[in-house]
């Protein structure tokens, strides 16, 4: 029932975003424009994206190394499986399944690896907001959107500062947590949360040095610049041109909006923001829609197929996605028992 409700919420959000753009489009013209595109430009775009996928793998490898050194070749399939899960299931189920697969393969605590995933998402958000901030002065974006991005930037900066403080001052945080838990949590629940929190704090080890922070942030910039380069390559297949900063803004807005729950594959939450952003730069709506649909497919299909292959090769079962959270909970309970 819970999964059904989540899926229903995602579908409703996707339908809302599609409703914002589809009524203003002439779908026959969109289809004709797609038919005239030179799709050979997608090939170098996919190649660049795969390089970015390796950069993501290296970043995760760097963030996990204080827990266990995992070879990039062994970690790359796990990253692809995570993308596979994110692309075919709602609510980013791939993040849980890749932590679960890593626990199966490398015996790294699920809660610790999930902590690194949370840090990844925070740094991704910071870089995307940086992209938006660089392009915003040159973009005809409504004031309400500007206020939203300012609020998002403040929220992410506060979260980043909080995680860094936890990583750098674990004793002070433990004291604060102990006081709060002592007043708010029943003893049975606290016995479990103490263990899980310890594992989670372990996963934040990469944030304890300035060099670690710099490496994670720099790699995140590389990852998202490479993805923006893919946006540029796909644009060459169509008869319009905007500045690279405009594509950085589009990339930033699209990926910040896809944080919202949606139908599998980010339907609607990817497409509507991309179309509207390009239209604000003077691109014809039908052309912007043709480009966005093609870009969405070029981003979704290759990594989903690759992740599906690794999913099959790892002999995972389809139920491992639908029951990923339950399995993760079971693993967390085992970790708690094992550490007692």
Secondary structure, DSSP 4 states (H G I P E B T S, - for coil): -HHHHHHHHHHHHHHHHHHHHHTT--HHHHHHHHHTS-TTHHHHHHHHHHHHHHHHHHHHHHHHTTT----HHHHHHHHHHHHHHHHHSSTTHHHHHHHHHHHHHH---HHHHHHHHHHHHHHHHHHHHHHHHHHHTTS---HHHHHHHHHHHHHHHHHHHHHHHHHH-HHHHHHHHHHHHHHHS-HHHHHHHHHHHHHHHHTTGGGSSHHHHHHHHHHHHHHHHHHHHHHHHHHTTTT----HHHHHHHHHHHHHHTTS--BTTTBTTTHHHHHHHHHHTT--HHHHHHHHHHHHHHHHHHHHHHHHHHHHHTT--THHHHTHHHHHHHHHHHHHHHT-
